[in-house]
Amino acid sequence: MPKALLALDWRRAALLLETTLREQAGQAPERLDRATISSDYPGRDWIVAAWRISVVFSDGVTRRIDLVAGAQFPTTPVRTALVDHPEPMTWPHVESDGILCLLPNMAEWDPDDPSEVAMDLLNRSVRLVEELLEGIIIERDFREEFVTYWGYRVHSQGENLFSLIALKPPSRVVRVWRDKGLEVVGEDQGAIAKWVCHRFGDKTPVKTEAAAFLWLDAPLLPAEYPETAADLYRLAERTAGEARTVLEQAAKGEPDEVLALLGATGRGGAASIGVKVLNPKRLKGRPRAPDEPLSVGFRPGHTPQPLLLGRFFGPVPIVRTLVQRADADWVHGRSQDARTRRLLGATVAVIGCGSVGAPIACALAQAGVGRLIVVDPELLTWPNVGRHPLGATAVGRNKAEALAERLQTDFPHLKVEHRVCRLHQLIAHNKDLLEVADMIVAATGNWGAESALNRWHVRHGRERPIVYGWTEAHACAGHAVAIGRRGGCLQCHIGRTGAPELTVVEWPDGGDIAQEEPACGAHYQPYGPVELAYVNAMIAEVALDCLLDPPSHSFSRVFAASPRRLASLGGQLTEGWRSAFGEVEEGVRTVDRPWSSANCAACGPGRLDDAG
């Protein structure tokens, strides 16, 4: 849009806002000049215009409220500010320059009626100030949103301070690892070592120090924020349980720095904030000489504890910091997903790490499956890259190994393993792996291999589910078959040469639409990553459902692309599909169907069990 036209739209919206304010507020708003805006809102260089009105509140005091607009107005709404505001951190929801925080970050508004949006925000602002004058919400909101207000008074944003600990009582000694520009806090040495190994590799040495986790009876109010090490110590003394003892134990070894995480429960659940107490010897213009530690006058380790603690937790300033949660509960659902605990305790084997299996493995890792084992015998090649989660850096590497390495690095709190072998080899030599899996996902695209897996499953009583997934040509249809304890086995509705009993799409003019590379026997199915995404999401959904609630009976879920896409590719729905499910005029479709027992050669009375 030309600048002149954009400016014209801005002026029209601004004039309409002034008119609406005049009509609904009953007064002519004052336009603020650039000097006033710069003076009242330093650091808010996005503000290009502001209007001021006066409001008489219930206490009889007239207070001024500004409506401020940026260059993107009216496509972004105005904000409001209380000009006559108290000292910062006196009232919640009022920033230091008076800007009011009214809406959550996901709030939506009508960009086509910016004046009404502005009036709604103005009315909300008046109601907020009235509530603050009453005083009922002040302590409540400061406590319930304590991380936000702590963030206004921190010395560090804590970008590299990661917490892996469970945010729950009691207060306890934890450990902290400092290296690679990070500080990682964990419950113990082992937990941190595991995370660091997964994140950075086996060769990373892990040396940790004691740290303190103090569980507070209630979140801190701004007036309670510690300013000195002595304040922190007194806070620990006032806190129930072993908080003071925990803090003392963290300082016992005379570290250069004591890290204390303060945990509490706010409106959105448990959270933590951080305090760092520097060893007094680091507060001088230069560090003290080695013979002048906190234990000066005593042999190291023999300083009387009261004297040592008095020196460490004296009137020295502390460093307030934010903390970045990196624990599994937070990563997988911000501690609000009831499924997380179960998933973290689960083991899943994904057999086949191609363009179907690899995205499913990624989805299960993102969902929080605690132990993931990926299996594939093949190397990643350049034509794989266009529809595979792995890219150029993995070309020439085994798919399972490269995928496991990436997922392990991306999700260091999980355990991701790999096996470089074919499915027949896995059945013959790694039965224990299959037996410990809570679920198996088979996406090999190889009927011979998956029929062998099916027979193994039948022999072992089908105690745990297997989900088989595959796609039809051009990814115009996808199938997920979940084999449970009862109902059919995989072969009940798949012919002995791997032809499914039900297919969705046929190609009258194309015959066998499999494509061939300019090489002997190099065939492939033509589809890209976008259309395949529907199929992979459907199979991953079935896998997650079966893991959380193992099916008692086998079933199948089938995805069918839109008629428009089928027609564009020269395909059509098969007679079997139309007879069973009819046709739709537009849109994609997903249906569930039973996978009943057919007493096939694999699971029927006269079945022939293959060896192994």
C-alpha positions in Angstrom: 0.0 0.0 0.0 1.4 3.4 -0.9 2.7 5.5 2.0 0.3 8.4 1.2 -2.7 6.1 1.3 -1.5 4.5 4.5 -1.2 7.9 6.1 -4.6 8.8 4.9 -6.1 5.7 6.5 -4.3 6.5 9.7 -5.6 10.1 9.8 -9.2 9.0 9.1 -9.0 6.5 11.9 -7.5 9.0 14.3 -10.2 11.6 13.5 -12.9 9.0 14.0 -11.3 8.1 17.3 -11.3 11.7 18.4 -15.0 12.0 17.4 -15.9 8.9 19.3 -14.1 10.0 22.4 -15.9 13.4 22.3 -19.3 11.8 22.0 -18.9 8.9 24.5 -16.6 10.6 27.1 -18.4 13.9 26.9 -15.2 16.0 26.6 -12.8 17.1 23.9 -9.7 14.9 24.1 -6.4 16.7 24.3 -3.9 15.9 21.6 -0.5 15.4 23.0 2.5 16.9 21.2 5.7 15.1 20.4 7.6 16.6 23.3 4.9 15.5 25.9 4.8 12.0 24.5 8.6 11.7 24.6 8.7 13.1 28.2 5.8 10.9 29.5 6.7 7.7 27.7 10.5 7.5 27.3 11.5 4.3 25.7 8.2 3.9 23.9 9.4 5.1 20.5 6.5 3.2 18.8 4.0 5.8 20.1 3.3 8.4 17.4 0.1 10.0 18.8 -1.8 10.2 22.1 -5.0 11.7 23.3 -5.7 12.6 27.0 -9.0 12.6 28.8 -10.0 13.2 32.4 -12.0 10.8 34.5 -13.5 11.4 38.0 -13.2 8.2 40.0 -15.2 6.9 43.0 -12.8 8.5 45.5 -13.6 11.9 44.1 -10.2 12.4 42.5 -9.9 13.3 38.8 -7.2 11.3 37.1 -6.0 11.5 33.5 -6.0 8.6 31.1 -4.1 8.6 27.8 -4.9 6.6 24.7 -1.7 6.0 22.8 -1.4 4.8 19.2 1.5 3.5 17.1 2.2 3.8 13.4 0.4 0.6 12.7 -2.9 1.9 14.1 -5.7 1.1 13.2 -4.6 -2.5 12.3 -3.2 -2.7 15.9 -5.3 -1.3 18.7 -4.5 1.7 20.9 -3.2 1.2 24.4 -4.2 3.1 27.5 -2.1 4.7 30.3 -2.9 6.1 33.7 -1.1 9.4 33.7 -1.6 10.0 37.5 -0.3 6.7 38.6 1.3 5.8 41.9 4.9 4.7 42.3 5.9 1.7 40.2 5.0 -1.7 41.6 2.4 -0.1 43.9 -0.5 -1.4 41.8 -0.5 -4.5 39.6 -1.2 -4.2 35.8 0.3 -0.6 35.9 3.7 -0.4 34.3 6.3 2.2 35.5 5.2 4.8 32.9 1.5 4.2 33.6 0.8 2.0 30.6 -1.9 -0.4 31.6 -1.8 -4.2 30.9 -5.4 -5.1 30.2 -5.5 -8.0 27.7 -3.7 -11.3 27.5 -1.2 -11.8 24.7 -3.7 -14.0 22.7 -6.5 -11.4 22.8 -8.1 -10.6 19.5 -9.8 -7.4 18.4 -11.7 -6.0 15.5 -9.3 -4.0 13.2 -12.3 -2.7 11.2 -13.7 -0.8 14.2 -10.7 0.6 16.0 -12.8 3.3 17.8 -15.0 0.8 19.5 -12.0 -1.2 20.4 -10.5 1.9 21.9 -13.6 2.7 23.9 -13.8 -0.8 25.2 -10.2 -0.6 26.4 -10.9 2.8 28.0 -13.9 1.3 29.9 -11.7 -1.6 31.0 -9.1 0.8 32.2 -11.6 2.8 34.3 -12.9 -0.5 35.9 -9.3 -1.6 36.6 -8.4 1.6 38.3 -11.6 1.4 40.4 -10.7 -2.1 41.5 -7.2 -1.0 42.4 -8.6 1.9 44.4 -10.8 -0.6 46.3 -7.6 -2.6 47.0 -9.1 -6.0 46.7 -7.1 -7.3 43.8 -3.7 -5.7 44.6 -2.2 -8.5 46.7 -4.0 -11.2 44.9 -2.8 -10.3 41.5 0.8 -9.5 42.6 0.9 -13.0 44.0 -0.9 -14.9 41.3 1.3 -13.3 38.5 4.4 -13.1 40.6 6.8 -14.1 37.8 5.7 -11.1 35.7 6.3 -8.6 38.5 9.5 -10.2 39.6 10.6 -9.7 36.0 10.2 -5.9 36.4 12.8 -5.9 39.2 15.4 -8.4 37.9 19.0 -7.7 37.2 19.1 -10.6 34.7 16.6 -12.1 32.3 18.0 -15.5 32.9 18.2 -16.4 29.2 20.8 -19.1 30.0 19.5 -20.3 33.4 17.6 -23.5 32.8 15.7 -25.4 35.5 15.0 -29.2 35.2 13.7 -29.6 38.7 10.1 -30.5 39.8 8.4 -27.4 41.1 6.8 -28.8 44.2 7.7 -28.9 47.9 9.7 -29.5 49.9 12.6 -27.1 50.0 15.8 -29.1 49.2 19.4 -29.0 48.1 19.7 -29.3 44.3 22.6 -29.1 41.9 23.8 -26.6 39.3 26.1 -27.2 36.3 27.9 -24.2 34.8 29.5 -24.5 31.4 29.1 -23.6 27.7 27.6 -20.3 28.8 24.7 -22.1 30.5 23.6 -22.7 34.1 21.5 -25.9 34.4 19.8 -26.7 37.7 18.7 -30.3 38.3 17.6 -32.5 41.2 20.9 -34.3 41.4 24.2 -34.9 39.6 22.8 -37.8 37.7 19.9 -35.9 36.3 22.1 -33.1 35.1 24.7 -35.4 33.7 22.0 -37.3 31.7 20.6 -34.0 30.3 24.1 -32.6 29.4 25.1 -35.9 27.8 22.0 -35.9 25.6 22.3 -32.3 24.7 26.0 -32.0 24.1 27.4 -35.5 23.7 29.2 -38.1 25.9 32.5 -36.2 26.0 31.1 -33.2 27.9 32.5 -33.4 31.5 29.9 -32.7 34.2 30.9 -31.0 37.4 28.1 -29.6 39.6 27.8 -27.5 42.8 25.1 -27.4 45.4 22.2 -25.0 44.9 19.1 -24.3 46.9 15.4 -24.8 46.0 13.2 -23.0 48.5 9.5 -23.7 48.3 7.6 -20.6 49.5 4.4 -20.7 51.4 3.1 -18.0 49.1 4.5 -16.0 46.2 6.4 -12.8 47.1 4.9 -9.4 47.0 7.1 -6.6 45.6 7.8 -5.3 49.1 9.2 -8.7 50.0 11.7 -8.9 47.2 15.1 -9.5 48.7 17.7 -6.8 48.1 20.6 -8.3 50.0 22.0 -11.7 50.9 20.8 -11.0 54.5 17.2 -10.4 53.1 17.3 -13.8 51.4 18.5 -15.5 54.6 15.7 -13.9 56.6 13.2 -15.0 53.9 14.5 -18.6 54.3 14.1 -18.3 58.1 10.5 -17.3 57.7 9.7 -20.1 55.2 8.2 -23.3 56.6 10.2 -26.5 56.5 14.0 -26.8 56.0 14.4 -23.7 53.8 17.1 -22.1 56.0 19.0 -25.3 56.4 18.9 -25.9 52.6 20.3 -22.4 52.0 23.1 -22.9 54.5 24.0 -26.2 52.9 24.3 -24.5 49.5 26.8 -22.0 51.0 28.8 -24.5 53.0 31.4 -25.2 50.4 32.2 -21.4 50.0 31.3 -21.4 46.3 31.9 -18.3 44.2 28.1 -18.0 43.9 25.1 -19.5 45.7 22.1 -20.0 43.4 18.7 -20.2 45.1 15.5 -20.9 43.1 12.3 -19.8 44.9 9.3 -21.8 43.9 5.6 -21.0 44.6 2.2 -21.5 43.0 0.5 -18.8 41.1 -2.7 -18.6 39.1 -1.3 -20.6 36.2 0.4 -23.2 38.4 3.9 -23.6 39.9 6.7 -21.3 38.8 10.1 -20.3 40.1 12.3 -17.2 40.3 16.0 -17.0 41.0 18.4 -15.2 43.4 22.2 -15.3 43.1 24.3 -14.6 46.1 27.9 -13.7 45.2 30.7 -14.7 47.4 31.8 -11.5 49.2 35.3 -12.0 47.9 34.0 -11.4 44.3 32.5 -8.0 45.3 35.8 -6.2 45.6 37.4 -4.3 42.8 39.4 -7.4 42.2 39.1 -10.9 43.7 40.7 -11.4 47.0 44.0 -13.3 47.1 43.6 -17.1 47.5 44.6 -16.7 51.2 41.7 -14.4 51.9 38.6 -16.6 51.4 35.5 -16.5 53.6 37.4 -18.9 55.9 40.2 -16.2 56.6 41.5 -16.8 60.0 40.7 -20.5 60.0 41.7 -23.6 58.1 39.6 -24.2 55.0 36.5 -26.2 56.0 36.9 -25.3 59.7 35.4 -21.9 59.8 32.6 -21.8 62.5 29.3 -22.1 60.7 27.7 -19.0 62.3 30.8 -16.9 61.2 30.8 -18.4 57.7 27.1 -17.8 57.2 27.4 -14.3 58.6 30.1 -13.4 56.1 28.2 -15.0 53.2 24.7 -13.8 54.0 25.6 -10.2 55.0 24.4 -6.9 53.6 25.9 -7.5 50.1 23.5 -7.0 47.2 22.0 -10.0 45.5 21.3 -10.6 41.8 17.6 -11.2 41.0 17.0 -13.3 37.9 14.3 -15.0 35.9 14.5 -18.7 35.3 13.8 -20.6 32.1 11.9 -23.9 32.8 13.3 -26.8 30.7 11.7 -29.7 32.7 9.7 -32.3 30.8 6.4 -31.2 32.3 6.9 -27.7 31.1 8.2 -28.6 27.6 5.3 -31.0 27.0 2.2 -28.9 27.8 3.4 -26.2 30.2 2.5 -28.5 33.2 -1.2 -28.5 32.1 -1.3 -31.7 30.0 -2.5 -34.6 32.1 -1.1 -37.0 29.5 2.5 -36.0 30.1 3.4 -38.2 33.0 2.1 -41.3 31.2 3.9 -40.5 28.0 7.2 -39.9 29.8 7.0 -43.4 31.2 6.3 -45.0 27.9 8.6 -46.8 25.4 7.8 -46.7 21.7 9.6 -48.4 18.8 9.3 -46.8 15.4 10.4 -49.2 12.7 11.1 -47.4 9.4 12.5 -43.9 9.4 11.4 -42.8 5.9 9.1 -40.0 4.9 6.3 -41.6 7.0 8.1 -43.1 10.0 10.5 -40.2 10.7 7.8 -37.5 11.0 5.8 -39.8 13.3 8.9 -40.3 15.5 9.3 -36.6 15.6 5.7 -36.1 16.6 6.0 -38.7 19.4 9.1 -37.0 20.7 7.3 -33.7 20.7 4.4 -35.3 22.5 6.8 -36.5 25.3 7.3 -40.2 24.8 10.0 -40.9 27.4 11.9 -43.6 25.5 11.9 -43.7 21.7 13.7 -46.4 19.7 14.0 -45.8 15.9 15.0 -48.5 13.5 16.0 -48.4 9.9 18.8 -50.0 7.8 19.1 -47.4 5.0 21.1 -44.3 4.4 19.5 -40.9 3.7 20.0 -39.8 0.1 19.4 -36.5 -1.7 15.9 -37.4 -3.1 14.8 -38.3 0.5 15.5 -34.7 1.7 12.5 -33.1 0.0 10.0 -35.0 2.1 12.0 -36.0 5.2 12.6 -34.2 8.6 16.3 -34.6 8.1 18.2 -32.4 5.6 21.4 -32.1 3.8 23.6 -32.5 6.9 22.4 -36.0 7.3 22.8 -37.2 3.7 25.0 -40.3 3.6 24.2 -41.2 7.2 21.9 -44.0 8.4 18.4 -42.6 8.8 17.8 -44.0 12.2 21.1 -42.9 13.6 20.9 -39.4 12.3 17.2 -39.0 13.4 18.0 -40.3 16.9 20.9 -38.0 17.2 18.8 -35.0 16.2 15.8 -35.9 18.5 18.1 -36.6 21.4 19.8 -33.2 21.0 16.4 -31.4 20.6 14.8 -33.3 23.6 17.6 -33.9 26.1 15.1 -34.9 28.8 14.0 -37.9 26.7 15.9 -41.1 25.8 16.2 -41.7 22.1 18.0 -44.8 20.8 18.5 -46.3 17.3 19.1 -49.6 15.7 20.6 -50.0 12.3 19.0 -53.2 11.0 16.2 -54.6 9.0 12.9 -55.7 10.6 13.7 -59.4 10.1 17.0 -58.9 11.9 15.3 -57.1 14.7 12.8 -59.9 15.2 15.6 -62.5 15.1 18.1 -60.8 17.3 16.4 -58.0 19.3 13.2 -59.6 20.5 13.7 -58.0 24.0 13.4 -54.6 22.4 10.1 -55.4 20.8 8.9 -57.0 24.0 9.6 -54.0 26.2 7.9 -51.5 23.9 4.5 -50.3 25.1 3.7 -49.8 21.4 5.3 -50.4 18.0 4.8 -48.2 15.0 5.6 -50.0 11.7 6.1 -47.7 8.7 8.5 -49.7 6.5 6.3 -49.9 3.4 7.6 -53.5 3.1 5.0 -56.2 3.2 7.4 -59.0 3.7 8.9 -57.4 6.8 5.6 -56.3 8.3 4.0 -59.7 7.7 6.8 -61.2 9.7 6.2 -58.6 12.5 2.6 -59.4 12.4 3.3 -63.2 12.9 5.6 -62.3 15.8 2.9 -60.2 17.3 0.3 -63.0 17.0 2.8 -65.6 18.6 3.3 -63.3 21.6 -0.4 -62.9 22.3 -0.7 -59.3 20.9 -0.3 -58.0 24.4 0.6 -54.5 23.2 -0.6 -52.7 20.2 1.2 -52.3 16.9 0.2 -49.5 14.5 0.9 -50.0 10.9 0.9 -47.0 8.6 1.2 -46.5 4.9 0.2 -44.1 2.1 -1.4 -44.7 -1.3 -0.1 -43.1 -4.5 0.4 -39.3 -4.5 -0.5 -39.4 -0.7 -4.1 -39.2 -1.8 -5.0 -41.6 0.9 -3.4 -42.9 4.0 -4.0 -45.9 6.3 -3.3 -46.5 10.0 -4.2 -50.0 11.2 -4.0 -50.5 15.0 -3.8 -54.2 16.0 -5.2 -54.8 19.5 -5.6 -57.9 21.6 -8.8 -59.0 19.9 -10.2 -58.6 16.4 -8.1 -59.1 13.3 -4.4 -59.3 12.9 -2.7 -57.3 10.1 -3.0 -60.0 7.5 -6.8 -60.5 8.0 -7.5 -57.8 5.5 -4.3 -57.7 3.5 -3.6 -60.3 0.8 -0.6 -62.6 0.9 1.3 -60.3 -1.5 0.6 -57.2 0.5 -2.4 -55.8 -1.4 -4.9 -54.2 1.0 -8.5 -55.4 0.9 -9.7 -51.8 0.7 -8.0 -49.1 -1.2 -9.3 -45.6 -1.5 -8.1 -44.4 -5.0 -7.7 -46.0 -8.3 -6.0 -44.6 -11.5 -7.9 -45.6 -14.6 -5.5 -44.0 -17.0 -2.3 -44.5 -15.1 -2.3 -48.2 -14.2 0.6 -48.7 -11.8 1.5 -45.1 -11.0 4.7 -45.9 -9.2 7.6 -43.9 -10.7 11.0 -45.2 -11.6 14.4 -43.6 -11.3 16.9 -44.0 -14.2 18.3 -47.0 -12.4 17.5 -50.7 -12.2 14.7 -51.4 -9.7 14.6 -47.9 -8.2 10.9 -47.3 -7.8 9.2 -44.7 -5.6 5.7 -43.2 -4.9 5.2 -39.7 -6.2 4.1 -37.3 -3.4 5.5 -34.3 -1.6 5.7 -33.2 2.0 2.6 -31.0 2.1 0.1 -33.7 1.0 1.9 -36.3 3.0 1.5 -34.2 6.1 -2.2 -35.2 6.3 -1.4 -38.8 6.3 1.4 -38.6 8.8 -0.7 -36.5 11.2 -3.4 -39.1 11.0 -1.1 -42.0 11.7 0.6 -40.2 14.5 -2.8 -39.5 16.1 -3.7 -43.2 16.0 -0.3 -44.0 17.6 -0.8 -41.5 20.4 -4.3 -42.7 21.0 -3.2 -46.3 21.2 -0.3 -45.5 23.5 -2.5 -43.6 26.0 -5.5 -46.0 25.7 -4.5 -49.4 24.2 -7.4 -50.6 22.0 -9.1 -53.9 23.0 -10.1 -54.5 19.4 -8.2 -53.8 16.2 -9.4 -51.0 14.0 -8.4 -49.0 11.0 -8.4 -45.2 10.3 -8.3 -44.1 6.7 -7.6 -40.6 5.3 -9.0 -39.6 1.8 -7.9 -36.5 0.0 -10.4 -34.1 -1.5 -12.3 -34.9 -4.8 -10.7 -31.8 -6.3 -7.2 -33.1 -5.7 -8.1 -36.6 -7.0 -9.5 -35.2 -10.1 -6.5 -33.0 -10.7 -4.2 -36.0 -10.6 -6.5 -38.3 -12.7 -7.6 -40.5 -9.9 -11.0 -41.5 -8.6 -12.5 -43.3 -5.6 -12.7 -47.0 -5.8 -16.0 -48.9 -6.0 -15.2 -50.5 -2.6 -14.7 -47.1 -0.9 -17.8 -45.6 -2.5 -19.9 -48.6 -1.5 -18.7 -48.4 2.1 -18.5 -44.7 2.7 -20.2 -42.9 -0.2 -18.8 -39.7 -1.7 -18.4 -36.1 -0.6 -18.5 -33.1 -2.8 -15.5 -31.4 -1.3 -13.0 -31.5 1.5 -10.8 -34.2 3.0 -12.2 -37.1 4.9 -11.1 -39.4 7.7 -13.1 -42.5 8.7 -12.7 -45.3 11.3 -13.6 -48.9 10.5 -13.4 -52.1 12.4 -10.6 -54.5 11.6 -12.4 -57.8 12.3 -10.9 -61.2 12.5 -10.9 -63.2 9.3 -9.1 -66.3 10.7 -6.4 -65.7 8.2 -3.3 -67.8 7.6 -1.4 -65.7 10.2 -3.9 -65.8 13.1 -6.5 -68.6 12.2 -6.7 -72.1 13.7 -4.4 -73.5 11.0 -1.8 -70.8 11.0 1.8 -71.6 10.2 4.2 -69.9 12.6 7.5 -68.9 11.0 10.6 -69.6 13.0 12.1 -67.2 15.4 
